[in-house]
Amino acid sequence: LPWPIPLAWIVVVLTCRDVARLILRPWRQTTRYGFWVIGLAALLAVLLDLGVEPFAATVKHYWLWTPTERAWNWHGAPWVNFLGAFVTTGFILVIATPWLINKRPGPQPSDYHPLVLCLLRTFLLITGNAAHHLWLATGLSLAIGAGVAVFALRSARG
């Protein structure tokens, strides 16, 4: 595993958390808002990982997946990898959330910087996967990026 990958994953986790906060902004006053943010952020990280895996494992060879007897994998990555990414991201956010909570009272303005960073990262994945003819991963990343943008912008404005 190359050394920048853990650092990049920290950026992914924090960005996904802020994008989840942007998407869930209308439900901020509900009692389980924090748990929803953690769950949605973990899901967003897994969806990003779906776009990263084909490029990182197949094209760049950052890591290698050994073939298994089961045919259920995503470009060589076993599905349990994505479950592990979900659980790990959720655990990291449960531990880090007390330090990440904004302690200032009152309404907070919408911050679009994490959304822009998320969409730029998704665009990078789309172009990298498309350049290497990984069309399913390209389409999936495009659909995920568009969905995240629509939900985040819609929730932030209304």
HELIX and SHEET records of a PDB file:
HELIX    1   1 PRO A    4  ILE A   23  1                                  20    
HELIX    2   2 ARG A   25  TRP A   27  5                                   3    
HELIX    3   3 TYR A   33  GLU A   53  1                                  21    
HELIX    4   4 PRO A   54  VAL A   59  3                                   6    
HELIX    5   5 TRP A   79  LEU A  100  1                                  22    
HELIX    6   6 HIS A  113  ALA A  131  1                                  19    
HELIX    7   7 TRP A  135  ARG A  157  1                                  23    
SHEET    1   A 2 ASN A  73  TRP A  74  0                                        
SHEET    2   A 2 ALA A  77  PRO A  78 -1                                        
END                                                                             
